[in-house]
Amino acid sequence: MTDGTGRAGRRVENAVAWTIKNLDAVVAMGAALVIGLMEIFDHHLGPGVGSGATLLVLGALVYGNLAERRHRMADIREATLGAQRAIEDLVMVKSLSGDDLERALDRARQTTQGWVFKGGTGTYLRAVTLPVCVQQARIHRRPLSMKIDIVNPADERACAAYARFRQTFAHRLEFLPPDPWSVDRARKESFATVLAVCWYRQRLDTLEAGVYLSSGVPTLRFDLSDSCLIITQDDPRRANLLVERDRPLYDYYVTELHQSREQAATVDLRNAEPLSEEPTVDEAHRLFESIGLPLPTAFSDRDVGEIIDKALHAENPYRR
């Protein structure tokens, strides 16, 4: 009995809700029905009643059309906002070239407390990004976290593949580098980046640094700061890309770069041997031994000295 009463109550509620939702149509039909019955059963109606009823019905229909139009306009506004958001997401990437790139990188370095890099051997990183970020952290007395993913210098095949890639596109540059890319150069550049990270880490207590060595060959460079992601190539004439932090693509690459590090070999820097202001060849050997990345036996003292020079006195490769 209770179930029957409940079902009846729900039917009444549904009927009332339908009537309210379609009130304009109900009024129009009701008015038309009443006037129609009066004209059929009562012959004493005035001649203006029928036309008045018609106007009443038309008025109700107009009201209904206006209400429907309001709902339609609301739907259009909602669809427009959705389209606007979609367009904004499509333009989430900005193109950078020339001085715009350097300005964007400089802005990112000034305010960040974290930096993630993934690229080839990190030449620009140790020449500009690493020292500037450390300097800003020291000036503002803030912590700095850096995660650096580069080609593994102990993997000769990876270094050879990276050197071939750089040689392939070297002819497109406006100037040919005095030191052409080779397996030895790729290895020295990567070793130099590792040494530079260790050297700066020992001079800034608030620097939390991680070095990751990949066997894959990257064709792009990723510099991710607290404010943006900047994607560059080795050819300075080509367009580079900037993605602001509040864009979905930024978050996508945070995850992508994290997964890349998960698949790379991690260098344990905790037991790194100390380095003097101007490290010696012996200090460099001891450092790489202590972090489990010994220098090749084929490297002469001159080769090791070159690594030290590249680490601490690197020049901006894109300075004109």
BAFIMAR-952859 format. One record per residue: x, y, z of N, C-alpha, C in turn; residue in three letters. Coordinates in steps of 0.02 Angstrom, whole numbers, plus 50000, padded with zeros to 5 digits. Example, Ala and Ser with C-alpha at 12.3 -4.5 7.8 and 13.67 -1.06 7.14 Angstrom:
! BAFIMAR-952859
506604971650390506154977550390506604983550390ALA506424988850354506844994750357506455000250394SER
//
This chain:
! BAFIMAR-952859
500424994050000500005000050000500445006350000MET500955005950039501415011650042501755012849975THR501945007149941502265007849876501795011049826ASP501155009249827500675012149781500595019549793GLY500575021449856500515028649873501125032449850THR501715029449860502335032749839502365033749764GLY502135028449727502145029149655501665034549632ARG501085034849664500595039949646500865046949660ALA501215047549718501505054049735502025056149685GLY502445051349663502955053049613502645055049547ARG502075051649529501745053549467501475060649471ARG501205062449529500955069249538501525074349533VAL502085072749567502665077249565502915077949494GLU502955072549457503185072849388502715077049345ASN502055076249357501565080049318501625087549333ALA501705089149397501775096249416502415099149385VAL502965095349389503595097749360503535098849285ALA503185094149252503095094849179502675100949163TRP502145102049204501705107849192502075114349201THR502495114749254502875120949265503375122149209ILE503695116749188504195117349134503875119549069LYS503255117349057502915118848993502305123349005ASN502375128049053501815132149073501525136049015LEU501965138648971501715142648916501265138648870ASP501465132548856501055128248813500405126248847ALA500435124948912499835123048950499325128748949VAL499575134848961499125140648961498795141448892VAL499205140948840498935141848772498415136548756ALA498565130348771498085125048756497455125748798MET497555127648862496975128448906496525133948882GLY496825139648864496415145248839496055143348775ALA496405140048731496095138048667495515133248680ALA495615128548726495085123648740494475126848771LEU494575131348819494005134648852493605138848802VAL493955142948763493595147248715493245143048663ILE493595137648642493285133348592492645130248617GLY492625127848678492025124848707491475129948716LEU491655136048736491155141248746490825143048679MET491235143148625490945144848560490485139248536GLU490645133048554490235127448532489575127148569ILE489595127948636488995126948677488635133348695PHE488935139148681488605145348699488595149948639ASP488015150848609487955154848548487895162248562HIS487915164248626487845171348644488505174948653HIS489035171548637489685174848644489755180548594LEU490105185848617490205191548573490675189848516GLY490665193648462491105192248405491845193248419PRO491995197248472492705198548487493035193248529GLY492625188548556492905183648601493385178948565VAL493175176848505493595172248466494265175348449GLY494235181648425494865184848408495295186148470SER494965187748526495335188648589495675182248611GLY495305176648602495595170248620496195168648576ALA496125170548513496685169348467497295173248488THR497195179648507497745183748531498065180848594LEU497605178148638497865175248699498315169248685LEU498085165148639498475159248621499135161348588VAL499095166248542499705168548510500195171548561LEU499915175348609500345178248660500705172848700GLY500335167548718500645162048755501195158748714ALA501065158048649501565154948605502185159448599LEU502065166048594502635170648591503055170148655VAL502715169848712503065169148776503485162748776TYR503195157548750503565151248747504165151748702GLY504085155148645504655155948599505215160048631ASN505015165348668505515169448701505895165448754LEU505525161548792505845157448844506325152448812ALA506095149348757506535144648722507155148048695GLU507065154348670507625158048643508135159648698ARG507875161348758508325162848814508755156748830ARG508415150848831508785144748845509305143448790HIS509095144848728509545143648673510155148348676ARG510025154748694510565159548700511055157448755MET510775154848810511205152548864511645146748840ALA511345142148801511735136648774512275139148726ASP512105144248686512595147048638513165150248676ILE513005154048730513535157148769513995151948800ARG513695146548825514095141148855514545137848803GLU514255136748743514645133748689515205138448667ALA515065145048666515575149948647516145150048697THR515975149748761516505149548812516925143248805LEU516585137648790516955131448779517425131948720GLY517175134948666517605135848606518185140448622ALA518055145748662518585150448679519125146948720GLN518905142548767519405138848806519805134148762ARG519465131048713519815126548667520335130348626ALA520145136348602520615140348563521215142448605ILE521085144248668521635146148712522115140348722GLU521835134148728522275128348735522675127148672ASP522385128648614522745127648552523335132348545LEU523275138348575523825143148571524235143148635VAL524255137448669524625137048731525375137248719MET525595136448657526305136448640526475142848604VAL526995146248628527235152448596527885150948559LYS527985154248503528595153348465529105158648485SER529725156448493530265161048512530835160448462LEU531145165948448531725165848404532185171748422SER532815170948405533295176248417533345178448489GLY533325185048500533395187748567532805186048613ASP532225184548584531645182748625531795176448666ASP532145171748636532325165648671532765167048731LEU533275170948721533735172448776533385176248832GLU532935180848813532565184648864532105179948904ARG531785175348869531335170648903531725166148951ALA532295163748930532705159548974532955163549034LEU533145169749022533395173949077532845175349128ASP532235176849104531675177849151531545171649193ARG531575165949161531445159649197531985158449250ALA532605160149234533145159049282533115163649342ARG532855169649334532875174649387532435172749447GLN531895169249435531395168249488531305160949510THR531615156349476531465149349489531835146549549THR531535141649581531865137749633531995130649610GLN531805129149549531915122549522532045122849447GLY532465118349423532615118149351532705110849330TRP532355108949278532415102249250532675103049178VAL533215099349164533505099649097533545092649068PHE533355092049005533475085948967533725087948898LYS534305085348880534585087048816535175082648800GLY535615085248759536185081348736536735080848789GLY537185085748790537745085548837537745091448886THR537275096048879537205101448927537705107048921GLY537935108648861538435113948852538165120748874THR537575122648850537275129048870537085128948944TYR536885123348968536695122749039537265124649084LEU537855121849072538415123349118538735130049102ARG538645132649041538925139149023538515144849052ALA537855144049054537415149649073536925147749128VAL536515142749115535955141249161536195139449231THR536645134749236536875132549302537195138149343LEU537695141749317537985147149358537505152749375PRO537055154549328536575159949343536075157849396VAL535815151849390535335149449440535655148949510CYS536275146649512536635146349576536745153349604VAL536935158049560537035164949582536385167949610GLN535825166949577535195169649600534985166449666GLN535105159949673534935156549736535355159349793ALA535985160849779536425163649830536205170749848ARG536045174749799535845181749812535205182049853ILE534715177949835534065178149868534005173149926HIS534545169649940534565164849996533975160049993ARG533915156949937533365152249928533635145449905ARG533265140149916533485133649893533445133049817PRO533815128349790533815127249718533845119749705LEU533385117349665533375110349646533485109749570SER533975105749551534125104849480534155097349464MET533795095549411533805088649386534045088849314LYS534585085449300534925086049236534985079149204ILE534695078549144534675072149108535065073149043ASP535635069749036536065070548978536275063748950ILE536615063848893536855057648863537395054548908VAL537355048048917537815044548961538515044348929ASN539015047548960539695047648930540025040748932PRO539775036248974540065029548977539775025048922ALA539265027248887538955023448833539225026048766ASP539715022548739540035024848677539545024848619GLU539095019948616538615019648561538155025748563ARG537925027548623537485033348629537865039748609ALA538485040348631538885046248615539025046548540CYS539145040748509539265040648437538635042748399ALA538055040248422537425041948389537285049448397ALA537425052148456537305059348466537785063548423TYR538405061448418538895065048375538665064948302ALA538415059148279538175058748209537585063448199ARG537145063748248536565068148242536785075448237PHE537265077448278537505084448276537875085848211ARG538245081048186538605082048123538125082648064GLN537575078848067537095078848012536825085747998THR536705089648051536395096248043536885101948050PHE537535100348056538025105648065538065110248005ALA537935107647944537985111747884537455117147881HIS536935116547922536395121547921536565127647964ARG537085127148004537265132748047537615138248006LEU537555144348031537865150047998538625149648003GLU538865146248053539585145448062539725138248082PHE540275135648061540465128848080540875129148144LEU540715124948194541095125148256541825123148244PRO542285126348280542985124648271543145117548293PRO542735114948339542835108148364542245103848340ASP542315100348284541755096448257541565090848305PRO540935088848300540685083748345540965076948328TRP541185073448381541455066748376541245062948439SER541405056548440541245052548500541615055348560VAL542265056848552542655059548607542375066148632ASP542175070448585541915076948607541265075948646ARG540825071748622540185070548657540315067948728ALA540795063448734540955060648800541235066148846ARG541695070048820542005075348860541485080548882LYS541025082348837540515087248855540065084648911GLU539865078348907539445075548960539825074949026SER540445072649023540855072249084540925079249114PHE541015084349072541095091149096540475093549133ALA539885091749107539275093749141539215090549210THR539395084149215539385080749280539865084149328VAL540475085749305540955089049349540715095849370LEU540405099649325540145106249342539605105849396ALA539155101049390538635100249440538945098849508VAL539435094349510539765092749574540115098949603CYS540445102749560540825108649583540345113849614TRP539795115249581539315120249607538955117449668TYR538815111149669538475108049726538885108749790ARG539545108349782539985108949841540055116149864GLN539805120949825539865128049842539205131449858ARG538675127649856538015130349875537655124849914LEU537615125849980537315120650022536585119450007ASP536255124649981535535123949968535395121049899THR535915119049862535825116049796535705108549803LEU535125106449782534975099349779534995097249705GLU535515093549687535625091949617535575084549604ALA535295082849547535265075949525535495075449453GLY535915070549438536165069549371535935062649346VAL535655062549286535375056449256535685055449187TYR535905049349174536255047849112535835043249068LEU535665045649008535235042048962535635039048905SER535395033348881535695030148823535335031948759SER534785035648764534425038048705534745044448679GLY534605045948617534875051948586534325057148578VAL534345062548616533825067748611533935072148550PRO533395074248519533435079048464533215085948485THR532935086548544532715092948571533005093848640LEU532995100148663533195101648731532595104348769ARG532525102148830531975104248872532255107748934PHE532045113948945532215117749005531575119549041ASP531455116349097530835117249134530975120849200LEU530675126749208530765130649269530095130949306SER530075134749361529445135549398528915139249358ASP529115143149309528645147449273528475145049203SER528905141149172528785139349102529215133449080CYS529055130849021529455125848988529695128848922LEU530345128248908530625130748846530955124948809ILE530745123948747530995118448705531415121448649ILE532045119348644532495122148595532825116648554THR533175118848501533545114348458534255116948451GLN534685112848419535385114948413535485120148359ASP534975121148316535025126148263534705132648287ASP535095137848301534815144048328534355147748279PRO534355145848215533925149248166533215146548168ARG533115140848198532455137848198532045140448257ARG531385140248249530945142748302530975138148363ALA530945141248421530925137648484530245138648516ASN530075134748565529405134748593529405136248667LEU528905140048688528805141648759528105139748781LEU528055136248837527405134248865527375136948936VAL526875141248950526805144049018526575138549067GLU526715139749130526565134649181525825133049186ARG525385137949175524665136749185524335133349125ASP524725130649079524455127149021524505119549032ARG524025115749007524045108449016524675105248990PRO524945107848935525545104948905526145105148953LEU526175110148994526705110649045526685104549090TYR526085103049115526015097249160526165090749124ASP525975090349060526125084249022526885083049021TYR527265088449009527985087549003528315086549071TYR528015088949125528275087449191528275079849201VAL527725076749182527675069449188528145065949139THR528175068449077528615065349027529345065549048GLU529575071249073530265071849094530415067549155LEU529925067049199530005062549257530095055349235HIS529685053149188529735046349164530405045049129GLN530655050049094531305049349061531855048249113SER531835051949168532335051149220532285044249253ARG531665041849259531565035249289531905029749249GLU531985030849184532285025849140533035026949129GLN533305032249159534015033749152534405031149211ALA535065030949203535505029049259535625035049303ALA535535034149368535625039649416536335039749442THR536635045649443537305046449470537245048149544VAL537585044249586537565045449658538105050649676ASP537875056649693538345062049707538505062749781LEU538235058449823538305059449895539035058649918ARG539415054349886540105053049908540615056449861ASN540395061549827540845064949779541445067949815ALA542025066549787542645069449815542645076949805GLU542925080649853542935088049847543365090449790PRO543175096249764543535099349709543765106349731LEU544365108149714544625114849730544345119849681SER544505126249692544255131449647544455130149575GLU545065128049565545305125949499545535118749505GLU545065114049493545225106949504545815104549463PRO546185100049492546755096949457546515090649421THR546955087949380546805081849345546685076149395VAL547105075649446547025070449496546355071049533ASP546165077249550545525078349583544945076149539GLU545005077549474544475075449428544415067849426ALA544985064449422544975057149422544655054449486HIS544845057249543544575054849607543825056149611ARG543615061949585542905063649586542505058449546LEU542695057149485542315052549444542335045349471PHE542885043549501542915036949534542425036549592GLU542375042049631541955041949691541215041749675SER541015043949616540305043949599540125038149552ILE540605033549543540475027549503540465028749429GLY540815033949406540835035549335541565036849315LEU541985031749317542705032849304542835035249233PRO543335039549226543535041949160543855036349120LEU543775036449055544085031249013544845031149022PRO545135025349023545865024749031546235027848972THR545885028248915546205031048855546275038648860ALA545935041848907545975049048914546645051048944PHE546995055548911547635058048936547505063648986SER548035066049018547965071749063547705077849025ASP547905078448963547665084048923546915083448912ARG546675077448900545955076448891545575078248955ASP545835076149012545515077649075545525085149089VAL546085088449072546125095649080545605099149036GLY545485096448977544975099248933544285098648964GLU544155093048996543505092049030543415097249085ILE543935098349124543895103249179543765110249151ILE544105111849097544005118449067543295119249039ASP543045114049007542355114248981541855114849039LYS542015111849095541545111849152541475118749184ALA542035122049194542025128249234542135134549193LEU542325133949131542455139849090542115139249021HIS541545136149021541185135148958540925141848932ALA540925142448866540665148448834539975147048806GLU539555152248807538885151648779538945149748705ASN538725143848686538815141748616538395145748566PRO537915149748591537485153448546537595160948550TYR538125162948583538285170048586538555172348519ARG538285177948494538495180348429538965186248435ARG
//
